[in-house]
Amino acid sequence: MKINPIIVLIFSIITTIGCFYLNISEFVRGADSSWRNFIATLLYIFTWLYVLVYAIKNKNKFLLAYNIFFWCINFAVFWGYTNELFADLLFVIIVLFGGQWYGSEFIFKNIEVFQLCMLWISLLMVVISSIFYKFVKR
């Protein structure tokens, strides 16, 4: 059974919002992350990996473009945050795009390591999506 790309799109949005909701209270308070946060972050990561694999396997240019857009925003937000550019202005955006990742602090206790990992993951997703986007024909 082939899954409709719109279902994959909606699934990624619902998962992103759900993981945000599960992690936001600890993220905003600066509390230690828990197993719940870690599992929510894993669900978030696996969902986006699924979107990427689905888009590549089905040669879906729209989902690849969606992936590129999403991860470019993530990269820009984490890069700005890591370099302390416009930190006050980016705070709301950092909360929206960083909340889902808060469970990874369960493993990465050092904030600098956490930020670098988020930068590299975002960049890797953009590069992989862009490469496949270029080779997918409509």
N, CA, C and O atoms as a printed pandas DataFrame, in Angstrom:
     atom_number atom_name residue_name chain_id  residue_number  x_coord  y_coord  z_coord
0              1         N          MET        A               1    0.835   -1.175    0.000
1              2        CA          MET        A               1    0.000    0.000    0.000
2              3         C          MET        A               1    0.885    1.245    0.000
3              4         O          MET        A               1    1.777    1.390    0.836
4              5         N          LYS        A               2    0.626    2.122   -0.933
5              6        CA          LYS        A               2    1.399    3.349   -1.042
6              7         C          LYS        A               2    0.752    4.438   -0.184
7              8         O          LYS        A               2   -0.459    4.653   -0.230
8              9         N          ILE        A               3    1.586    5.112    0.591
9             10        CA          ILE        A               3    1.110    6.175    1.465
10            11         C          ILE        A               3    1.098    7.485    0.677
11            12         O          ILE        A               3    2.047    7.807   -0.039
12            13         N          ASN        A               4    0.025    8.215    0.822
13            14        CA          ASN        A               4   -0.138    9.497    0.155
14            15         C          ASN        A               4    0.865   10.510    0.723
15            16         O          ASN        A               4    1.022   10.594    1.941
16            17         N          PRO        A               5    1.550   11.286   -0.143
17            18        CA          PRO        A               5    2.514   12.284    0.343
18            19         C          PRO        A               5    1.888   13.333    1.272
19            20         O          PRO        A               5    2.564   13.859    2.156
20            21         N          ILE        A               6    0.616   13.634    1.076
21            22        CA          ILE        A               6   -0.063   14.602    1.951
22            23         C          ILE        A               6   -0.154   14.041    3.370
23            24         O          ILE        A               6   -0.028   14.786    4.342
24            25         N          ILE        A               7   -0.370   12.738    3.488
25            26        CA          ILE        A               7   -0.406   12.088    4.810
26            27         C          ILE        A               7    0.964   12.211    5.475
27            28         O          ILE        A               7    1.048   12.483    6.673
28            29         N          VAL        A               8    2.030   12.013    4.713
29            30        CA          VAL        A               8    3.392   12.138    5.251
30            31         C          VAL        A               8    3.632   13.574    5.715
31            32         O          VAL        A               8    4.207   13.794    6.781
32            33         N          LEU        A               9    3.199   14.538    4.928
33            34        CA          LEU        A               9    3.338   15.947    5.281
34            35         C          LEU        A               9    2.589   16.257    6.580
35            36         O          LEU        A               9    3.148   16.863    7.495
36            37         N          ILE        A              10    1.338   15.842    6.654
37            38        CA          ILE        A              10    0.524   16.086    7.849
38            39         C          ILE        A              10    1.115   15.373    9.061
39            40         O          ILE        A              10    1.144   15.931   10.158
40            41         N          PHE        A              11    1.587   14.141    8.867
41            42        CA          PHE        A              11    2.218   13.377    9.948
42            43         C          PHE        A              11    3.433   14.124   10.500
43            44         O          PHE        A              11    3.628   14.185   11.714
44            45         N          SER        A              12    4.248   14.691    9.609
45            46        CA          SER        A              12    5.443   15.411   10.074
46            47         C          SER        A              12    5.059   16.667   10.856
47            48         O          SER        A              12    5.712   17.007   11.843
48            49         N          ILE        A              13    4.019   17.345   10.425
49            50        CA          ILE        A              13    3.572   18.553   11.130
50            51         C          ILE        A              13    3.011   18.197   12.503
51            52         O          ILE        A              13    3.338   18.843   13.498
52            53         N          ILE        A              14    2.167   17.167   12.555
53            54        CA          ILE        A              14    1.582   16.735   13.836
54            55         C          ILE        A              14    2.660   16.256   14.798
55            56         O          ILE        A              14    2.622   16.573   15.987
56            57         N          THR        A              15    3.623   15.492   14.283
57            58        CA          THR        A              15    4.710   14.999   15.140
58            59         C          THR        A              15    5.565   16.154   15.651
59            60         O          THR        A              15    5.952   16.168   16.820
60            61         N          THR        A              16    5.861   17.110   14.796
61            62        CA          THR        A              16    6.660   18.263   15.217
62            63         C          THR        A              16    5.942   19.045   16.312
63            64         O          THR        A              16    6.562   19.440   17.299
64            65         N          ILE        A              17    4.652   19.270   16.145
65            66        CA          ILE        A              17    3.876   19.991   17.154
66            67         C          ILE        A              17    3.778   19.165   18.441
67            68         O          ILE        A              17    3.918   19.705   19.539
68            69         N          GLY        A              18    3.538   17.864   18.307
69            70        CA          GLY        A              18    3.438   16.996   19.480
70            71         C          GLY        A              18    4.732   16.925   20.273
71            72         O          GLY        A              18    4.711   16.974   21.502
72            73         N          CYS        A              19    5.845   16.811   19.586
73            74        CA          CYS        A              19    7.139   16.756   20.269
74            75         C          CYS        A              19    7.473   18.103   20.904
75            76         O          CYS        A              19    8.075   18.160   21.977
76            77         N          PHE        A              20    7.083   19.173   20.243
77            78        CA          PHE        A              20    7.231   20.506   20.825
78            79         C          PHE        A              20    6.460   20.577   22.142
79            80         O          PHE        A              20    6.984   21.039   23.156
80            81         N          TYR        A              21    5.217   20.116   22.114
81            82        CA          TYR        A              21    4.364   20.148   23.303
82            83         C          TYR        A              21    4.964   19.305   24.446
83            84         O          TYR        A              21    4.925   19.714   25.606
84            85         N          LEU        A              22    5.515   18.138   24.114
85            86        CA          LEU        A              22    6.082   17.261   25.141
86            87         C          LEU        A              22    7.365   17.825   25.768
87            88         O          LEU        A              22    7.684   17.513   26.915
88            89         N          ASN        A              23    8.089   18.645   25.025
89            90        CA          ASN        A              23    9.379   19.128   25.513
90            91         C          ASN        A              23    9.370   20.574   25.993
91            92         O          ASN        A              23   10.311   21.002   26.662
92            93         N          ILE        A              24    8.333   21.329   25.669
93            94        CA          ILE        A              24    8.380   22.778   25.871
94            95         C          ILE        A              24    8.508   23.209   27.333
95            96         O          ILE        A              24    9.235   24.159   27.623
96            97         N          SER        A              25    7.831   22.544   28.247
97            98        CA          SER        A              25    7.864   23.038   29.639
98            99         C          SER        A              25    9.273   22.949   30.226
99           100         O          SER        A              25    9.728   23.889   30.878
100          101         N          GLU        A              26    9.966   21.834   30.003
101          102        CA          GLU        A              26   11.331   21.706   30.512
102          103         C          GLU        A              26   12.284   22.632   29.761
103          104         O          GLU        A              26   13.203   23.199   30.352
104          105         N          PHE        A              27   12.059   22.781   28.460
105          106        CA          PHE        A              27   12.926   23.622   27.628
106          107         C          PHE        A              27   12.878   25.073   28.085
107          108         O          PHE        A              27   13.923   25.702   28.254
108          109         N          VAL        A              28   11.700   25.603   28.283
109          110        CA          VAL        A              28   11.549   27.004   28.671
110          111         C          VAL        A              28   12.048   27.242   30.092
111          112         O          VAL        A              28   12.669   28.266   30.373
112          113         N          ARG        A              29   11.776   26.299   30.985
113          114        CA          ARG        A              29   12.217   26.442   32.374
114          115         C          ARG        A              29   13.705   26.190   32.545
115          116         O          ARG        A              29   14.294   26.591   33.549
116          117         N          GLY        A              30   14.325   25.519   31.558
117          118        CA          GLY        A              30   15.740   25.166   31.684
118          119         C          GLY        A              30   15.949   23.982   32.600
119          120         O          GLY        A              30   17.053   23.774   33.104
120          121         N          ALA        A              31   14.900   23.198   32.824
121          122        CA          ALA        A              31   14.997   22.023   33.690
122          123         C          ALA        A              31   15.775   20.914   32.979
123          124         O          ALA        A              31   15.940   20.932   31.759
124          125         N          ASP        A              32   16.241   19.966   33.761
125          126        CA          ASP        A              32   16.935   18.819   33.174
126          127         C          ASP        A              32   15.968   18.043   32.302
127          128         O          ASP        A              32   14.792   17.892   32.631
128          129         N          SER        A              33   16.488   17.550   31.176
129          130        CA          SER        A              33   15.628   16.745   30.298
130          131         C          SER        A              33   15.465   15.346   30.897
131          132         O          SER        A              33   16.319   14.863   31.640
132          133         N          SER        A              34   14.349   14.716   30.552
133          134        CA          SER        A              34   14.005   13.417   31.115
134          135         C          SER        A              34   13.917   12.379   29.997
135          136         O          SER        A              34   14.141   12.683   28.825
136          137         N          TRP        A              35   13.587   11.155   30.384
137          138        CA          TRP        A              35   13.370   10.098   29.393
138          139         C          TRP        A              35   12.236   10.462   28.444
139          140         O          TRP        A              35   12.306   10.183   27.247
140          141         N          ARG        A              36   11.206   11.076   28.975
141          142        CA          ARG        A              36   10.082   11.491   28.145
142          143         C          ARG        A              36   10.536   12.462   27.052
143          144         O          ARG        A              36   10.139   12.343   25.893
144          145         N          ASN        A              37   11.371   13.418   27.443
145          146        CA          ASN        A              37   11.904   14.366   26.471
146          147         C          ASN        A              37   12.781   13.663   25.434
147          148         O          ASN        A              37   12.728   13.968   24.242
148          149         N          PHE        A              38   13.582   12.723   25.913
149          150        CA          PHE        A              38   14.470   11.981   25.024
150          151         C          PHE        A              38   13.672   11.164   24.003
151          152         O          PHE        A              38   14.015   11.144   22.820
152          153         N          ILE        A              39   12.619   10.498   24.455
153          154        CA          ILE        A              39   11.783    9.695   23.551
154          155         C          ILE        A              39   11.058   10.597   22.553
155          156         O          ILE        A              39   10.932   10.241   21.382
156          157         N          ALA        A              40   10.581   11.753   23.000
157          158        CA          ALA        A              40    9.927   12.704   22.095
158          159         C          ALA        A              40   10.909   13.184   21.028
159          160         O          ALA        A              40   10.543   13.315   19.860
160          161         N          THR        A              41   12.138   13.443   21.423
161          162        CA          THR        A              41   13.161   13.874   20.463
162          163         C          THR        A              41   13.481   12.764   19.474
163          164         O          THR        A              41   13.635   13.029   18.281
164          165         N          LEU        A              42   13.584   11.529   19.946
165          166        CA          LEU        A              42   13.817   10.405   19.033
166          167         C          LEU        A              42   12.673   10.258   18.033
167          168         O          LEU        A              42   12.909   10.019   16.849
168          169         N          LEU        A              43   11.450   10.399   18.502
169          170        CA          LEU        A              43   10.289   10.338   17.610
170          171         C          LEU        A              43   10.377   11.438   16.553
171          172         O          LEU        A              43   10.101   11.201   15.377
172          173         N          TYR        A              44   10.758   12.623   16.974
173          174        CA          TYR        A              44   10.927   13.760   16.064
174          175         C          TYR        A              44   11.986   13.456   15.002
175          176         O          TYR        A              44   11.758   13.677   13.813
176          177         N          ILE        A              45   13.137   12.952   15.432
177          178        CA          ILE        A              45   14.228   12.635   14.499
178          179         C          ILE        A              45   13.801   11.551   13.527
179          180         O          ILE        A              45   14.011   11.689   12.322
180          181         N          PHE        A              46   13.205   10.475   14.025
181          182        CA          PHE        A              46   12.794    9.372   13.148
182          183         C          PHE        A              46   11.694    9.801   12.181
183          184         O          PHE        A              46   11.642    9.321   11.048
184          185         N          THR        A              47   10.832   10.685   12.612
185          186        CA          THR        A              47    9.786   11.190   11.710
186          187         C          THR        A              47   10.418   11.936   10.545
187          188         O          THR        A              47   10.044   11.717    9.392
188          189         N          TRP        A              48   11.363   12.807   10.832
189          190        CA          TRP        A              48   11.992   13.573    9.750
190          191         C          TRP        A              48   12.877   12.694    8.874
191          192         O          TRP        A              48   13.004   12.944    7.675
192          193         N          LEU        A              49   13.485   11.677    9.453
193          194        CA          LEU        A              49   14.224   10.716    8.622
194          195         C          LEU        A              49   13.260    9.964    7.716
195          196         O          LEU        A              49   13.570    9.703    6.553
196          197         N          TYR        A              50   12.095    9.616    8.242
197          198        CA          TYR        A              50   11.082    8.946    7.428
198          199         C          TYR        A              50   10.633    9.839    6.270
199          200         O          TYR        A              50   10.502    9.369    5.140
200          201         N          VAL        A              51   10.397   11.129    6.548
201          202        CA          VAL        A              51    9.997   12.068    5.487
202          203         C          VAL        A              51   11.070   12.098    4.403
203          204         O          VAL        A              51   10.751   12.069    3.214
204          205         N          LEU        A              52   12.329   12.156    4.802
205          206        CA          LEU        A              52   13.422   12.187    3.831
206          207         C          LEU        A              52   13.480   10.903    3.016
207          208         O          LEU        A              52   13.562   10.954    1.788
208          209         N          VAL        A              53   13.438    9.758    3.678
209          210        CA          VAL        A              53   13.504    8.473    2.974
210          211         C          VAL        A              53   12.297    8.299    2.057
211          212         O          VAL        A              53   12.438    7.847    0.921
212          213         N          TYR        A              54   11.125    8.652    2.543
213          214        CA          TYR        A              54    9.913    8.554    1.724
214          215         C          TYR        A              54   10.042    9.414    0.472
215          216         O          TYR        A              54    9.737    8.964   -0.632
216          217         N          ALA        A              55   10.493   10.653    0.650
217          218        CA          ALA        A              55   10.620   11.578   -0.480
218          219         C          ALA        A              55   11.629   11.073   -1.498
219          220         O          ALA        A              55   11.408   11.193   -2.703
220          221         N          ILE        A              56   12.739   10.507   -1.024
221          222        CA          ILE        A              56   13.768    9.975   -1.932
222          223         C          ILE        A              56   13.247    8.740   -2.651
223          224         O          ILE        A              56   13.365    8.624   -3.871
224          225         N          LYS        A              57   12.672    7.821   -1.888
225          226        CA          LYS        A              57   12.195    6.566   -2.462
226          227         C          LYS        A              57   11.091    6.803   -3.497
227          228         O          LYS        A              57   11.054    6.135   -4.530
228          229         N          ASN        A              58   10.205    7.742   -3.220
229          230        CA          ASN        A              58    9.082    8.021   -4.116
230          231         C          ASN        A              58    9.361    9.160   -5.092
231          232         O          ASN        A              58    8.481    9.574   -5.847
232          233         N          LYS        A              59   10.593    9.660   -5.066
233          234        CA          LYS        A              59   11.009   10.752   -5.960
234          235         C          LYS        A              59   10.017   11.922   -5.912
235          236         O          LYS        A              59    9.578   12.443   -6.937
236          237         N          ASN        A              60    9.689   12.302   -4.692
237          238        CA          ASN        A              60    8.712   13.359   -4.470
238          239         C          ASN        A              60    9.428   14.698   -4.266
239          240         O          ASN        A              60    9.968   14.976   -3.195
240          241         N          LYS        A              61    9.420   15.507   -5.307
241          242        CA          LYS        A              61   10.135   16.778   -5.290
242          243         C          LYS        A              61    9.538   17.745   -4.268
243          244         O          LYS        A              61   10.271   18.510   -3.641
244          245         N          PHE        A              62    8.228   17.716   -4.097
245          246        CA          PHE        A              62    7.581   18.599   -3.138
246          247         C          PHE        A              62    8.059   18.310   -1.714
247          248         O          PHE        A              62    8.411   19.238   -0.985
248          249         N          LEU        A              63    8.075   17.045   -1.309
249          250        CA          LEU        A              63    8.527   16.702    0.044
250          251         C          LEU        A              63   10.014   16.978    0.226
251          252         O          LEU        A              63   10.442   17.340    1.322
252          253         N          LEU        A              64   10.805   16.812   -0.828
253          254        CA          LEU        A              64   12.222   17.154   -0.729
254          255         C          LEU        A              64   12.390   18.659   -0.534
255          256         O          LEU        A              64   13.219   19.092    0.267
256          257         N          ALA        A              65   11.605   19.460   -1.265
257          258        CA          ALA        A              65   11.665   20.915   -1.099
258          259         C          ALA        A              65   11.197   21.316    0.307
259          260         O          ALA        A              65   11.778   22.201    0.935
260          261         N          TYR        A              66   10.155   20.662    0.784
261          262        CA          TYR        A              66    9.645   20.891    2.136
262          263         C          TYR        A              66   10.735   20.575    3.161
263          264         O          TYR        A              66   10.931   21.330    4.114
264          265         N          ASN        A              67   11.435   19.471    2.968
265          266        CA          ASN        A              67   12.535   19.067    3.843
266          267         C          ASN        A              67   13.655   20.111    3.812
267          268         O          ASN        A              67   14.178   20.497    4.858
268          269         N          ILE        A              68   14.015   20.561    2.624
269          270        CA          ILE        A              68   15.072   21.570    2.489
270          271         C          ILE        A              68   14.680   22.846    3.222
271          272         O          ILE        A              68   15.477   23.404    3.976
272          273         N          PHE        A              69   13.456   23.306    3.001
273          274        CA          PHE        A              69   12.970   24.528    3.649
274          275         C          PHE        A              69   13.007   24.399    5.169
275          276         O          PHE        A              69   13.516   25.280    5.862
276          277         N          PHE        A              70   12.464   23.298    5.679
277          278        CA          PHE        A              70   12.400   23.082    7.123
278          279         C          PHE        A              70   13.789   23.055    7.744
279          280         O          PHE        A              70   14.024   23.700    8.766
280          281         N          TRP        A              71   14.706   22.319    7.139
281          282        CA          TRP        A              71   16.041   22.172    7.724
282          283         C          TRP        A              71   16.905   23.400    7.511
283          284         O          TRP        A              71   17.822   23.642    8.296
284          285         N          CYS        A              72   16.642   24.183    6.473
285          286        CA          CYS        A              72   17.340   25.463    6.314
286          287         C          CYS        A              72   16.957   26.408    7.452
287          288         O          CYS        A              72   17.811   27.104    8.000
288          289         N          ILE        A              73   15.685   26.429    7.799
289          290        CA          ILE        A              73   15.248   27.262    8.923
290          291         C          ILE        A              73   15.905   26.776   10.210
291          292         O          ILE        A              73   16.409   27.578   10.996
292          293         N          ASN        A              74   15.900   25.466   10.423
293          294        CA          ASN        A              74   16.555   24.908   11.613
294          295         C          ASN        A              74   18.021   25.313   11.668
295          296         O          ASN        A              74   18.516   25.753   12.706
296          297         N          PHE        A              75   18.712   25.160   10.540
297          298        CA          PHE        A              75   20.133   25.503   10.497
298          299         C          PHE        A              75   20.336   26.982   10.815
299          300         O          PHE        A              75   21.196   27.331   11.624
300          301         N          ALA        A              76   19.557   27.844   10.187
301          302        CA          ALA        A              76   19.698   29.288   10.407
302          303         C          ALA        A              76   19.437   29.656   11.866
303          304         O          ALA        A              76   20.150   30.477   12.443
304          305         N          VAL        A              77   18.424   29.051   12.449
305          306        CA          VAL        A              77   18.093   29.339   13.850
306          307         C          VAL        A              77   19.216   28.883   14.772
307          308         O          VAL        A              77   19.643   29.642   15.643
308          309         N          PHE        A              78   19.699   27.661   14.596
309          310        CA          PHE        A              78   20.766   27.165   15.469
310          311         C          PHE        A              78   22.079   27.904   15.222
311          312         O          PHE        A              78   22.847   28.128   16.158
312          313         N          TRP        A              79   22.342   28.280   13.990
313          314        CA          TRP        A              79   23.557   29.039   13.702
314          315         C          TRP        A              79   23.492   30.408   14.368
315          316         O          TRP        A              79   24.459   30.850   14.988
316          317         N          GLY        A              80   22.357   31.072   14.238
317          318        CA          GLY        A              80   22.182   32.368   14.883
318          319         C          GLY        A              80   22.284   32.265   16.392
319          320         O          GLY        A              80   22.884   33.124   17.038
320          321         N          TYR        A              81   21.705   31.225   16.953
321          322        CA          TYR        A              81   21.737   31.028   18.399
322          323         C          TYR        A              81   23.152   30.706   18.868
323          324         O          TYR        A              81   23.612   31.242   19.876
324          325         N          THR        A              82   23.843   29.831   18.135
325          326        CA          THR        A              82   25.206   29.443   18.497
326          327         C          THR        A              82   26.132   30.650   18.457
327          328         O          THR        A              82   27.012   30.779   19.308
328          329         N          ASN        A              83   25.949   31.530   17.487
329          330        CA          ASN        A              83   26.795   32.715   17.341
330          331         C          ASN        A              83   26.240   33.936   18.065
331          332         O          ASN        A              83   26.770   35.040   17.934
332          333         N          GLU        A              84   25.183   33.733   18.820
333          334        CA          GLU        A              84   24.544   34.784   19.613
334          335         C          GLU        A              84   24.155   35.998   18.770
335          336         O          GLU        A              84   24.261   37.142   19.211
336          337         N          LEU        A              85   23.701   35.717   17.542
337          338        CA          LEU        A              85   23.222   36.781   16.672
338          339         C          LEU        A              85   21.732   36.992   16.916
339          340         O          LEU        A              85   20.942   36.050   16.842
340          341         N          PHE        A              86   21.368   38.196   17.198
341          342        CA          PHE        A              86   19.960   38.543   17.393
342          343         C          PHE        A              86   19.282   37.602   18.391
343          344         O          PHE        A              86   18.139   37.194   18.184
344          345         N          ALA        A              87   19.979   37.263   19.463
345          346        CA          ALA        A              87   19.477   36.280   20.423
346          347         C          ALA        A              87   18.094   36.652   20.951
347          348         O          ALA        A              87   17.232   35.784   21.093
348          349         N          ASP        A              88   17.878   37.923   21.240
349          350        CA          ASP        A              88   16.571   38.328   21.759
350          351         C          ASP        A              88   15.484   38.180   20.702
351          352         O          ASP        A              88   14.375   37.737   20.999
352          353         N          LEU        A              89   15.808   38.552   19.468
353          354        CA          LEU        A              89   14.824   38.445   18.389
354          355         C          LEU        A              89   14.554   36.997   18.008
355          356         O          LEU        A              89   13.432   36.644   17.644
356          357         N          LEU        A              90   15.577   36.166   18.091
357          358        CA          LEU        A              90   15.430   34.759   17.701
358          359         C          LEU        A              90   14.815   33.893   18.788
359          360         O          LEU        A              90   14.511   32.726   18.542
360          361         N          PHE        A              91   14.623   34.436   19.982
361          362        CA          PHE        A              91   14.180   33.600   21.095
362          363         C          PHE        A              91   12.907   32.817   20.781
363          364         O          PHE        A              91   12.837   31.614   21.033
364          365         N          VAL        A              92   11.910   33.494   20.237
365          366        CA          VAL        A              92   10.640   32.816   19.927
366          367         C          VAL        A              92   10.873   31.731   18.874
367          368         O          VAL        A              92   10.351   30.623   18.992
368          369         N          ILE        A              93   11.649   32.053   17.858
369          370        CA          ILE        A              93   11.927   31.069   16.797
370          371         C          ILE        A              93   12.760   29.915   17.347
371          372         O          ILE        A              93   12.554   28.759   16.977
372          373         N          ILE        A              94   13.700   30.236   18.232
373          374        CA          ILE        A              94   14.516   29.181   18.853
374          375         C          ILE        A              94   13.627   28.244   19.667
375          376         O          ILE        A              94   13.810   27.028   19.636
376          377         N          VAL        A              95   12.682   28.800   20.381
377          378        CA          VAL        A              95   11.756   27.973   21.158
378          379         C          VAL        A              95   10.933   27.088   20.215
379          380         O          VAL        A              95   10.744   25.902   20.487
380          381         N          LEU        A              96   10.441   27.660   19.103
381          382        CA          LEU        A              96    9.615   26.890   18.172
382          383         C          LEU        A              96   10.388   25.762   17.478
383          384         O          LEU        A              96    9.847   24.676   17.271
384          385         N          PHE        A              97   11.644   26.017   17.121
385          386        CA          PHE        A              97   12.417   25.012   16.397
386          387         C          PHE        A              97   13.386   24.235   17.282
387          388         O          PHE        A              97   13.900   23.197   16.867
388          389         N          GLY        A              98   13.637   24.715   18.476
389          390        CA          GLY        A              98   14.574   24.036   19.361
390          391         C          GLY        A              98   13.915   23.160   20.401
391          392         O          GLY        A              98   14.545   22.256   20.949
392          393         N          GLY        A              99   12.649   23.423   20.677
393          394        CA          GLY        A              99   11.954   22.665   21.715
394          395         C          GLY        A              99   11.918   21.171   21.465
395          396         O          GLY        A              99   12.034   20.378   22.399
396          397         N          GLN        A             100   11.758   20.782   20.203
397          398        CA          GLN        A             100   11.682   19.366   19.864
398          399         C          GLN        A             100   12.996   18.638   20.140
399          400         O          GLN        A             100   13.002   17.424   20.342
400          401         N          TRP        A             101   14.092   19.363   20.149
401          402        CA          TRP        A             101   15.426   18.771   20.334
402          403         C          TRP        A             101   15.826   18.666   21.798
403          404         O          TRP        A             101   16.886   18.119   22.103
404          405         N          TYR        A             102   15.013   19.170   22.702
405          406        CA          TYR        A             102   15.438   19.282   24.095
406          407         C          TYR        A             102   15.786   17.939   24.728
407          408         O          TYR        A             102   16.621   17.879   25.630
408          409         N          GLY        A             103   15.164   16.881   24.272
409          410        CA          GLY        A             103   15.470   15.563   24.826
410          411         C          GLY        A             103   16.879   15.091   24.542
411          412         O          GLY        A             103   17.389   14.216   25.242
412          413         N          SER        A             104   17.519   15.650   23.528
413          414        CA          SER        A             104   18.891   15.243   23.227
414          415         C          SER        A             104   19.862   15.747   24.291
415          416         O          SER        A             104   20.992   15.265   24.381
416          417         N          GLU        A             105   19.429   16.705   25.088
417          418        CA          GLU        A             105   20.271   17.143   26.204
418          419         C          GLU        A             105   20.353   16.077   27.294
419          420         O          GLU        A             105   21.175   16.173   28.205
420          421         N          PHE        A             106   19.505   15.073   27.193
421          422        CA          PHE        A             106   19.592   13.935   28.103
422          423         C          PHE        A             106   20.923   13.216   27.874
423          424         O          PHE        A             106   21.489   12.635   28.800
424          425         N          ILE        A             107   21.413   13.260   26.638
425          426        CA          ILE        A             107   22.695   12.642   26.281
426          427         C          ILE        A             107   23.814   13.687   26.296
427          428         O          ILE        A             107   24.872   13.463   26.884
428          429         N          PHE        A             108   23.572   14.821   25.649
429          430        CA          PHE        A             108   24.569   15.890   25.551
430          431         C          PHE        A             108   24.367   16.857   26.702
431          432         O          PHE        A             108   23.498   17.726   26.635
432          433         N          LYS        A             109   25.145   16.722   27.740
433          434        CA          LYS        A             109   25.008   17.613   28.898
434          435         C          LYS        A             109   25.663   18.969   28.637
435          436         O          LYS        A             109   25.367   19.948   29.322
436          437         N          ASN        A             110   26.547   19.022   27.653
437          438        CA          ASN        A             110   27.242   20.253   27.312
438          439         C          ASN        A             110   26.464   20.982   26.222
439          440         O          ASN        A             110   26.218   20.417   25.156
440          441         N          ILE        A             111   26.075   22.224   26.475
441          442        CA          ILE        A             111   25.236   22.976   25.540
442          443         C          ILE        A             111   25.945   23.248   24.220
443          444         O          ILE        A             111   25.311   23.277   23.166
444          445         N          GLU        A             112   27.261   23.448   24.276
445          446        CA          GLU        A             112   28.000   23.713   23.033
446          447         C          GLU        A             112   28.004   22.481   22.127
447          448         O          GLU        A             112   27.857   22.603   20.911
448          449         N          VAL        A             113   28.169   21.309   22.711
449          450        CA          VAL        A             113   28.135   20.064   21.931
450          451         C          VAL        A             113   26.743   19.870   21.345
451          452         O          VAL        A             113   26.604   19.481   20.186
452          453         N          PHE        A             114   25.726   20.135   22.133
453          454        CA          PHE        A             114   24.338   20.051   21.677
454          455         C          PHE        A             114   24.110   20.967   20.477
455          456         O          PHE        A             114   23.552   20.538   19.467
456          457         N          GLN        A             115   24.538   22.224   20.582
457          458        CA          GLN        A             115   24.347   23.185   19.497
458          459         C          GLN        A             115   25.086   22.759   18.233
459          460         O          GLN        A             115   24.541   22.858   17.133
460          461         N          LEU        A             116   26.307   22.293   18.381
461          462        CA          LEU        A             116   27.065   21.840   17.209
462          463         C          LEU        A             116   26.414   20.631   16.551
463          464         O          LEU        A             116   26.369   20.546   15.324
464          465         N          CYS        A             117   25.917   19.711   17.338
465          466        CA          CYS        A             117   25.221   18.541   16.775
466          467         C          CYS        A             117   23.974   18.969   16.005
467          468         O          CYS        A             117   23.699   18.437   14.930
468          469         N          MET        A             118   23.227   19.913   16.538
469          470        CA          MET        A             118   22.025   20.385   15.855
470          471         C          MET        A             118   22.388   21.094   14.553
471          472         O          MET        A             118   21.686   20.956   13.551
472          473         N          LEU        A             119   23.476   21.847   14.566
473          474        CA          LEU        A             119   23.942   22.499   13.340
474          475         C          LEU        A             119   24.308   21.466   12.281
475          476         O          LEU        A             119   23.902   21.582   11.124
476          477         N          TRP        A             120   25.072   20.460   12.679
477          478        CA          TRP        A             120   25.522   19.447   11.716
478          479         C          TRP        A             120   24.368   18.590   11.205
479          480         O          TRP        A             120   24.316   18.262   10.019
480          481         N          ILE        A             121   23.454   18.230   12.081
481          482        CA          ILE        A             121   22.294   17.441   11.645
482          483         C          ILE        A             121   21.461   18.259   10.655
483          484         O          ILE        A             121   21.051   17.741    9.616
484          485         N          SER        A             122   21.212   19.518   10.968
485          486        CA          SER        A             122   20.441   20.377   10.070
486          487         C          SER        A             122   21.134   20.528    8.725
487          488         O          SER        A             122   20.500   20.416    7.675
488          489         N          LEU        A             123   22.431   20.783    8.761
489          490        CA          LEU        A             123   23.185   20.939    7.519
490          491         C          LEU        A             123   23.188   19.652    6.704
491          492         O          LEU        A             123   23.035   19.691    5.483
492          493         N          LEU        A             124   23.358   18.533    7.357
493          494        CA          LEU        A             124   23.354   17.238    6.670
494          495         C          LEU        A             124   22.008   16.971    6.001
495          496         O          LEU        A             124   21.965   16.496    4.867
496          497         N          MET        A             125   20.920   17.269    6.687
497          498        CA          MET        A             125   19.590   17.069    6.103
498          499         C          MET        A             125   19.375   17.977    4.898
499          500         O          MET        A             125   18.775   17.557    3.908
500          501         N          VAL        A             126   19.857   19.219    4.970
501          502        CA          VAL        A             126   19.741   20.140    3.835
502          503         C          VAL        A             126   20.544   19.616    2.648
503          504         O          VAL        A             126   20.049   19.604    1.521
504          505         N          VAL        A             127   21.766   19.189    2.892
505          506        CA          VAL        A             127   22.631   18.711    1.806
506          507         C          VAL        A             127   22.053   17.463    1.154
507          508         O          VAL        A             127   21.974   17.390   -0.072
508          509         N          ILE        A             128   21.646   16.480    1.953
509          510        CA          ILE        A             128   21.083   15.244    1.397
510          511         C          ILE        A             128   19.816   15.543    0.605
511          512         O          ILE        A             128   19.653   15.055   -0.513
512          513         N          SER        A             129   18.927   16.335    1.174
513          514        CA          SER        A             129   17.684   16.680    0.476
514          515         C          SER        A             129   17.967   17.433   -0.817
515          516         O          SER        A             129   17.319   17.186   -1.835
516          517         N          SER        A             130   18.925   18.343   -0.784
517          518        CA          SER        A             130   19.267   19.133   -1.971
518          519         C          SER        A             130   19.855   18.274   -3.082
519          520         O          SER        A             130   19.534   18.458   -4.256
520          521         N          ILE        A             131   20.708   17.349   -2.709
521          522        CA          ILE        A             131   21.305   16.457   -3.719
522          523         C          ILE        A             131   20.221   15.640   -4.413
523          524         O          ILE        A             131   20.194   15.551   -5.640
524          525         N          PHE        A             132   19.340   15.053   -3.638
525          526        CA          PHE        A             132   18.289   14.241   -4.250
526          527         C          PHE        A             132   17.267   15.112   -4.993
527          528         O          PHE        A             132   16.712   14.676   -6.002
528          529         N          TYR        A             133   17.015   16.312   -4.520
529          530        CA          TYR        A             133   16.103   17.220   -5.198
530          531         C          TYR        A             133   16.606   17.517   -6.618
531          532         O          TYR        A             133   15.833   17.569   -7.574
532          533         N          LYS        A             134   17.914   17.707   -6.717
533          534        CA          LYS        A             134   18.493   18.037   -8.000
534          535         C          LYS        A             134   18.309   16.912   -9.015
535          536         O          LYS        A             134   18.133   17.173  -10.205
536          537         N          PHE        A             135   18.348   15.669   -8.554
537          538        CA          PHE        A             135   18.317   14.527   -9.475
538          539         C          PHE        A             135   16.917   13.966   -9.702
539          540         O          PHE        A             135   16.731   13.105  -10.562
540          541         N          VAL        A             136   15.941   14.433   -8.953
541          542        CA          VAL        A             136   14.571   13.944   -9.149
542          543         C          VAL        A             136   13.945   14.688  -10.315
543          544         O          VAL        A             136   13.970   15.918  -10.371
544          545         N          LYS        A             137   13.397   13.944  -11.224
545          546        CA          LYS        A             137   12.717   14.538  -12.362
546          547         C          LYS        A             137   11.229   14.507  -12.097
547          548         O          LYS        A             137   10.728   13.567  -11.480
548          549         N          ARG        A             138   10.528   15.505  -12.547
549          550        CA          ARG        A             138    9.070   15.568  -12.352
550          551         C          ARG        A             138    8.382   14.580  -13.213
551          552         O          ARG        A             138    7.155   14.487  -13.186
